[in-house]
Amino acid sequence: MFTLVRSSPFDEWLSGLADRKGKARILARLTSAAHGNFGDCGATVLCGGDKGSQRRDIERAKELARELKE
């Protein structure tokens, strides 16, 4: 079993999603990951988004990772 750490920004983002089906898929995927099933980690099918927001999303992910290490 793995421990997934959820941050306040993630919870705020998740609660702000209007797409209930998408939100349910994300939560199901997190539950699977917590049980060791990471699925196809090489694919970019986890959740939506586009190339226009990719750079911003990656920078935000790096920032959150740095905060968790501190």
C-alpha positions as CSV (number, residue, x, y, z in Angstrom):
1,M,0.0,0.0,0.0
2,F,1.3,3.5,-0.9
3,T,0.6,6.7,0.9
4,L,-0.6,9.5,-1.4
5,V,-0.2,13.1,0.0
6,R,-2.9,15.5,-1.0
7,S,-2.3,19.2,-0.7
8,S,-4.7,22.0,-0.1
9,P,-4.2,23.4,-3.6
10,F,-5.0,19.9,-5.0
11,D,-8.1,19.6,-2.9
12,E,-9.2,23.1,-3.9
13,W,-8.7,22.3,-7.6
14,L,-10.5,19.0,-7.2
15,S,-13.5,20.6,-5.4
16,G,-13.7,23.3,-8.1
17,L,-14.1,20.8,-11.0
18,A,-17.5,21.1,-12.6
19,D,-17.2,17.7,-14.3
20,R,-18.5,15.2,-11.8
21,K,-17.6,12.2,-13.9
22,G,-14.0,13.5,-14.4
23,K,-13.7,14.1,-10.6
24,A,-14.9,10.5,-9.9
25,R,-12.3,9.2,-12.4
26,I,-9.5,11.1,-10.8
27,L,-10.5,9.9,-7.3
28,A,-10.8,6.3,-8.6
29,R,-7.3,6.6,-10.2
30,L,-5.8,7.9,-6.9
31,T,-7.4,5.0,-5.0
32,S,-5.9,2.5,-7.5
33,A,-2.5,4.2,-7.1
34,A,-2.7,4.0,-3.4
35,H,-3.1,0.2,-3.7
36,G,-0.1,0.0,-6.0
37,N,-1.9,0.0,-9.4
38,F,-0.4,2.9,-11.2
39,G,-1.8,1.8,-14.6
40,D,0.0,2.9,-17.7
41,C,2.3,5.5,-16.3
42,G,3.8,6.1,-19.7
43,A,0.6,7.4,-21.2
44,T,-0.8,10.9,-20.9
45,V,-4.4,9.7,-20.3
46,L,-4.7,10.4,-16.5
47,C,-6.7,13.6,-16.9
48,G,-7.5,16.3,-19.3
49,G,-5.5,19.3,-20.3
50,D,-3.9,20.5,-23.4
51,K,-0.5,21.5,-24.6
52,G,-1.4,25.2,-23.9
53,S,-1.4,24.6,-20.2
54,Q,1.2,21.9,-20.0
55,R,4.2,24.1,-19.2
56,R,2.2,26.0,-16.5
57,D,1.0,22.7,-15.0
58,I,4.5,21.2,-14.9
59,E,5.9,24.3,-13.2
60,R,3.1,24.2,-10.6
61,A,3.8,20.5,-10.0
62,K,7.5,21.2,-9.4
63,E,6.6,24.0,-7.0
64,L,4.2,21.8,-5.0
65,A,6.9,19.0,-4.9
66,R,9.4,21.5,-3.5
67,E,6.9,22.6,-0.8
68,L,6.2,19.0,0.2
69,K,10.0,18.4,0.7
70,E,10.3,21.3,3.1
